[in-house]
Amino acid sequence: LAPDDVEGRLRLGGFTLLPAQNRRPIAAGVLIEQSEPADASDPAGLRYTAIGDFFDSINSPDAAALAGYRGDQGVLATTTYSEFTSDGARLRGALDAMKKPGRGTDPPTLTAVNEMLAYTAANAPSGPGERQRAVVVVSPDSKSRECAGWPSAACLAAVAQASETSLKTGVPVVALASGGGTAALQRAHTARAGKDNRVL
């Protein structure tokens, strides 16, 4: 764009619409925290609403998978509610099925992320064109058990392991979280590789 006159003013006629650029298809492994603290931080279930809107946009060649995680006393429990699919309605149904009261108080979030990275790398569908794979972590509480004593050795080890898995698989992590271990993962990964891992 350039000014339409010497005084630097812009007129609507000076704008030109550019054609949209094609983007790569995506394959997103969505991981949602289902702990009691997550319910307390998100009593209205907005995390489900946001992911539901995202699933409504999924159709071929895009694809997504859905898993939930919780934990207590350091024991991780994960549930796969939908394998990778391009059927947005199926994903919506799987999301509705996971809307149950949270259980557990201190899930090992980074361990769950590491597992979801491996799952996405192994199971994201192939097809025409290379899909952009990613893990989307939704953790409104984001107080990973591994990082309860930041910067504890256990936390640093968990961050390093998840970051290494992301680097090896080429699957970035997008964390919709308030901080904690997922933020530490983003900082570590960006510092090491400059990858597009983000905490929103």
LOTORKE-638298 format. One line per 3 residues: number of its first residue (from 1); for each residue x, y, z of N, C-alpha, C. Coordinates in steps of 0.02 Angstrom, whole numbers, plus 50000, padded with zeros to 5 digits. Layout:
N
NUM = X,Y,Z,X,Y,Z,X,Y,Z ~ ...
This chain:
200
1 = 50042,49941,50000,50000,50000,50000,50044,50062,50000 ~ 50019,50115,49970,50056,50177,49969,50007,50235,49977 ~ 50031,50291,50007,49986,50349,50014,49961,50373,49946
4 = 49901,50399,49946,49871,50423,49884,49890,50495,49869 ~ 49918,50531,49916,49938,50599,49901,50001,50615,49940 ~ 50028,50673,49927,50093,50691,49955,50089,50702,50031
7 = 50030,50713,50058,50023,50724,50130,50020,50659,50169 ~ 50023,50603,50135,50025,50538,50169,49958,50511,50189 ~ 49904,50541,50164,49838,50516,50181,49822,50455,50138
10 = 49782,50410,50166,49761,50350,50130,49687,50355,50114 ~ 49669,50335,50055,49599,50331,50035,49583,50258,50023 ~ 49520,50241,50030,49499,50172,50021,49520,50146,49952
13 = 49519,50189,49903,49537,50168,49836,49610,50149,49829 ~ 49650,50165,49880,49721,50148,49878,49736,50079,49902 ~ 49686,50042,49926,49696,49974,49951,49680,49923,49897
16 = 49721,49873,49893,49710,49819,49846,49704,49753,49883 ~ 49653,49714,49869,49644,49648,49900,49690,49598,49866 ~ 49726,49560,49907,49770,49509,49881,49736,49441,49887
19 = 49747,49396,49840,49716,49329,49845,49743,49291,49905 ~ 49699,49253,49937,49720,49214,49995,49769,49161,49974 ~ 49820,49150,50015,49870,49099,50001,49846,49032,50027
22 = 49859,48980,49990,49841,48914,50013,49883,48895,50074 ~ 49851,48864,50123,49888,48840,50182,49892,48765,50180 ~ 49939,48738,50216,49945,48666,50220,49888,48637,50261
25 = 49862,48578,50244,49813,48545,50287,49843,48532,50356 ~ 49801,48528,50407,49825,48517,50475,49803,48449,50501 ~ 49841,48424,50548,49823,48364,50586,49838,48380,50659
28 = 49787,48397,50697,49795,48422,50765,49774,48370,50816 ~ 49820,48352,50860,49804,48310,50916,49785,48353,50976 ~ 49721,48355,50993,49697,48400,51046,49696,48362,51113
31 = 49728,48392,51163,49734,48362,51229,49705,48409,51281 ~ 49651,48388,51316,49616,48432,51363,49623,48406,51434 ~ 49642,48450,51480,49647,48432,51551,49577,48422,51580
34 = 49569,48368,51619,49505,48351,51650,49510,48345,51726 ~ 49552,48384,51757,49562,48380,51829,49512,48424,51866 ~ 49507,48414,51931,49464,48456,51973,49487,48530,51970
37 = 49552,48545,51976,49573,48615,51970,49556,48646,51903 ~ 49556,48606,51849,49538,48633,51784,49465,48654,51784 ~ 49421,48613,51815,49351,48631,51820,49342,48695,51861
40 = 49381,48701,51915,49376,48760,51958,49399,48823,51921 ~ 49450,48816,51879,49475,48874,51841,49430,48891,51782 ~ 49392,48842,51759,49349,48852,51701,49280,48823,51715
43 = 49244,48853,51764,49178,48825,51784,49126,48826,51728 ~ 49133,48872,51682,49084,48876,51627,49101,48829,51570 ~ 49157,48793,51574,49175,48747,51521,49193,48780,51456
46 = 49223,48839,51460,49240,48876,51399,49291,48839,51356 ~ 49333,48797,51389,49382,48760,51350,49347,48712,51301 ~ 49291,48684,51323,49253,48640,51279,49219,48679,51223
49 = 49194,48738,51240,49161,48780,51190,49211,48799,51135 ~ 49271,48820,51156,49321,48842,51107,49342,48785,51062 ~ 49355,48727,51091,49376,48670,51051,49319,48646,51006
52 = 49257,48650,51031,49200,48632,50990,49195,48676,50928 ~ 49207,48741,50936,49207,48786,50878,49262,48767,50829 ~ 49320,48747,50856,49374,48725,50813,49355,48662,50775
55 = 49324,48615,50809,49304,48553,50777,49252,48565,50722 ~ 49210,48616,50732,49159,48632,50681,49192,48653,50616 ~ 49254,48675,50619,49289,48698,50558,49327,48641,50525
58 = 49329,48582,50556,49369,48527,50529,49331,48491,50473 ~ 49361,48487,50416,49337,48444,50362,49398,48428,50318 ~ 49391,48377,50278,49446,48352,50237,49474,48409,50192
61 = 49541,48415,50189,49592,48367,50210,49618,48378,50282 ~ 49589,48426,50318,49610,48435,50388,49586,48376,50430 ~ 49619,48365,50486,49599,48311,50531,49618,48329,50602
64 = 49586,48296,50650,49601,48308,50720,49586,48244,50760 ~ 49618,48240,50817,49605,48186,50865,49593,48219,50933 ~ 49560,48182,50979,49543,48211,51044,49560,48163,51100
67 = 49595,48189,51150,49611,48150,51210,49604,48194,51271 ~ 49590,48163,51328,49588,48199,51392,49637,48168,51440 ~ 49657,48207,51490,49704,48181,51540,49687,48208,51609
70 = 49704,48169,51658,49697,48188,51728,49749,48149,51767 ~ 49752,48160,51831,49800,48123,51871,49796,48141,51944 ~ 49822,48097,51985,49824,48107,52057,49884,48071,52084
73 = 49919,48104,52130,49979,48075,52159,50030,48055,52105 ~ 50032,48094,52053,50082,48081,52001,50064,48027,51952 ~ 50006,47995,51959,49987,47941,51914,49944,47971,51857
76 = 49968,47964,51796,49934,47993,51739,49880,47946,51712 ~ 49822,47974,51696,49769,47936,51664,49748,47974,51602 ~ 49755,47943,51544,49734,47975,51481,49680,47933,51448
79 = 49635,47967,51414,49581,47933,51377,49578,47962,51307 ~ 49579,47919,51257,49570,47941,51188,49496,47939,51171 ~ 49468,47997,51156,49396,48001,51141,49383,47997,51066
82 = 49432,48016,51025,49425,48009,50953,49494,48003,50922 ~ 49501,47954,50878,49561,47949,50838,49559,48003,50784 ~ 49612,48009,50745,49614,48060,50694,49557,48050,50643
85 = 49521,48103,50631,49466,48101,50583,49456,48170,50553 ~ 49425,48172,50494,49406,48235,50463,49332,48250,50472 ~ 49299,48209,50512,49227,48215,50524,49215,48261,50584
88 = 49199,48324,50571,49190,48372,50625,49133,48353,50672 ~ 49079,48324,50645,49022,48304,50687,49043,48248,50735 ~ 49083,48202,50711,49108,48148,50754,49152,48176,50810
91 = 49193,48224,50794,49235,48255,50844,49193,48292,50896 ~ 49140,48325,50873,49094,48360,50918,49062,48310,50966 ~ 49041,48253,50940,49011,48202,50983,49059,48175,51034
94 = 49122,48166,51013,49173,48143,51060,49186,48195,51114 ~ 49184,48259,51095,49195,48312,51143,49138,48313,51195 ~ 49077,48304,51172,49020,48303,51217,49026,48244,51267
97 = 49053,48189,51243,49060,48129,51285,49111,48139,51341 ~ 49158,48184,51331,49210,48193,51381,49193,48246,51433 ~ 49136,48279,51426,49117,48331,51473,49089,48301,51537
100 = 49135,48279,51579,49116,48250,51643,49153,48287,51698 ~ 49128,48284,51761,49164,48317,51815,49236,48294,51819 ~ 49282,48342,51829,49353,48325,51832,49370,48282,51892
103 = 49423,48244,51885,49448,48202,51940,49523,48212,51946 ~ 49548,48205,52007,49620,48212,52019,49639,48285,52029 ~ 49695,48295,52062,49713,48363,52082,49778,48387,52052
106 = 49822,48343,52031,49887,48366,52007,49913,48324,51949 ~ 49882,48331,51891,49902,48290,51834,49972,48307,51810 ~ 50011,48256,51790,50077,48268,51762,50070,48290,51689
109 = 50058,48354,51680,50041,48381,51614,50095,48367,51562 ~ 50158,48377,51581,50211,48369,51532,50218,48296,51509 ~ 50205,48250,51553,50205,48180,51534,50149,48166,51484
112 = 50091,48196,51497,50034,48188,51450,50051,48219,51382 ~ 50083,48277,51382,50103,48309,51320,50151,48264,51281 ~ 50199,48235,51317,50248,48192,51285,50213,48132,51251
115 = 50164,48103,51285,50127,48047,51257,50087,48069,51195 ~ 50056,48129,51199,50016,48152,51143,50060,48169,51082 ~ 50120,48193,51095,50167,48206,51040,50183,48141,51003
118 = 50198,48089,51041,50214,48025,51010,50154,47997,50973 ~ 50094,48004,51002,50033,47979,50970,50021,48016,50904 ~ 50028,48081,50905,50015,48121,50845,50066,48104,50791
121 = 50129,48098,50809,50180,48081,50760,50167,48013,50728 ~ 50140,47966,50767,50130,47898,50741,50064,47889,50705 ~ 50013,47930,50721,49946,47917,50696,49915,47970,50653
124 = 49947,48028,50647,49919,48080,50603,49913,48053,50532 ~ 49857,48063,50499,49847,48032,50433,49891,48062,50380 ~ 49908,48020,50332,49945,48044,50274,49894,48058,50219
127 = 49918,48087,50166,49872,48102,50112,49904,48149,50062 ~ 49865,48175,50016,49894,48222,49966,49919,48285,50000 ~ 49982,48301,49990,50011,48358,50023,50030,48340,50094
130 = 50080,48373,50120,50103,48358,50188,50063,48398,50239 ~ 50032,48363,50286,49993,48397,50337,50039,48429,50389 ~ 50019,48488,50413,50053,48519,50470,50028,48488,50533
133 = 50069,48446,50565,50049,48413,50627,50062,48458,50686 ~ 50021,48452,50738,50030,48492,50799,49992,48459,50855 ~ 50016,48471,50916,49979,48452,50976,49952,48516,51008
136 = 49887,48517,51022,49856,48574,51054,49837,48554,51125 ~ 49869,48585,51174,49858,48569,51245,49812,48622,51275 ~ 49757,48600,51305,49709,48646,51336,49710,48632,51411
139 = 49742,48678,51448,49752,48667,51520,49738,48732,51557 ~ 49676,48745,51577,49660,48808,51610,49693,48816,51678 ~ 49711,48760,51709,49745,48764,51774,49821,48765,51764
142 = 49846,48719,51723,49916,48717,51701,49965,48711,51758 ~ 49947,48678,51813,49994,48667,51868,50017,48594,51865 ~ 50063,48583,51819,50088,48515,51808,50124,48490,51871
145 = 50109,48429,51890,50140,48400,51949,50216,48401,51943 ~ 50243,48390,51884,50315,48388,51876,50348,48454,51894 ~ 50311,48508,51887,50340,48574,51898,50313,48609,51960
148 = 50290,48570,52008,50264,48599,52070,50318,48636,52108 ~ 50380,48613,52101,50436,48646,52135,50485,48678,52088 ~ 50459,48713,52037,50502,48745,51988,50556,48786,52021
151 = 50620,48781,51998,50643,48739,51943,50672,48673,51969 ~ 50631,48628,51990,50655,48564,52017,50686,48522,51962 ~ 50726,48473,51982,50757,48428,51934,50705,48389,51895
154 = 50651,48369,51929,50598,48332,51895,50564,48374,51842 ~ 50553,48437,51856,50521,48482,51808,50567,48492,51747 ~ 50630,48506,51760,50677,48517,51706,50683,48455,51662
157 = 50683,48397,51693,50688,48334,51655,50626,48324,51612 ~ 50567,48339,51641,50504,48330,51603,50501,48379,51545 ~ 50523,48441,51556,50524,48490,51503,50571,48468,51447
160 = 50630,48444,51467,50680,48422,51418,50654,48363,51377 ~ 50620,48316,51410,50595,48258,51374,50542,48276,51324 ~ 50494,48318,51345,50441,48338,51299,50469,48380,51241
163 = 50516,48424,51256,50547,48465,51204,50585,48422,51155 ~ 50621,48372,51180,50658,48327,51136,50611,48287,51091 ~ 50555,48264,51119,50507,48227,51079,50478,48271,51023
166 = 50464,48334,51040,50437,48381,50991,50488,48393,50935 ~ 50551,48400,50954,50603,48412,50903,50612,48351,50858 ~ 50614,48292,50888,50626,48231,50849,50569,48216,50802
169 = 50508,48228,50824,50449,48210,50783,50430,48266,50735 ~ 50455,48326,50747,50435,48383,50706,50364,48406,50719 ~ 50338,48389,50778,50269,48408,50797,50273,48464,50849
172 = 50253,48525,50832,50255,48579,50880,50197,48574,50930 ~ 50203,48611,50985,50152,48612,51037,50122,48682,51041 ~ 50056,48686,51037,50020,48748,51048,49983,48739,51114
175 = 50001,48779,51164,49972,48771,51231,49924,48828,51246 ~ 49860,48811,51255,49811,48859,51278,49808,48851,51354 ~ 49851,48889,51388,49863,48876,51459,49881,48941,51493
178 = 49883,48937,51560,49898,48996,51600,49971,48999,51621 ~ 50011,48951,51601,50082,48952,51620,50104,48884,51643 ~ 50144,48883,51697,50166,48820,51726,50212,48782,51681
181 = 50206,48715,51683,50251,48673,51645,50247,48683,51570 ~ 50187,48697,51544,50180,48707,51472,50217,48770,51450 ~ 50217,48823,51491,50255,48882,51474,50329,48868,51475
184 = 50352,48828,51523,50422,48809,51526,50442,48770,51464 ~ 50397,48726,51440,50411,48688,51380,50418,48735,51320 ~ 50374,48783,51315,50378,48830,51259,50443,48869,51259
187 = 50464,48893,51318,50526,48931,51322,50586,48888,51304 ~ 50588,48827,51330,50644,48783,51317,50649,48766,51243 ~ 50592,48750,51213,50593,48728,51144,50612,48786,51098
190 = 50585,48845,51111,50601,48903,51069,50675,48920,51074 ~ 50702,48916,51135,50773,48932,51145,50818,48883,51107 ~ 50797,48820,51104,50840,48769,51074,50833,48766,50998
193 = 50774,48778,50973,50764,48765,50902,50729,48821,50864 ~ 50702,48870,50899,50666,48923,50865,50602,48899,50833 ~ 50575,48843,50857,50514,48816,50828,50453,48858,50847
196 = 50399,48846,50810,50339,48885,50821,50295,48854,50875 ~ 50322,48848,50935,50284,48824,50992,50259,48884,51031 ~ 50196,48885,51049,50167,48945,51079,50123,48928,51139
199 = 50124,48974,51187,50077,48971,51242,50032,49032,51236 ~ 49967,49021,51230,49920,49077,51221,49882,49090,51285
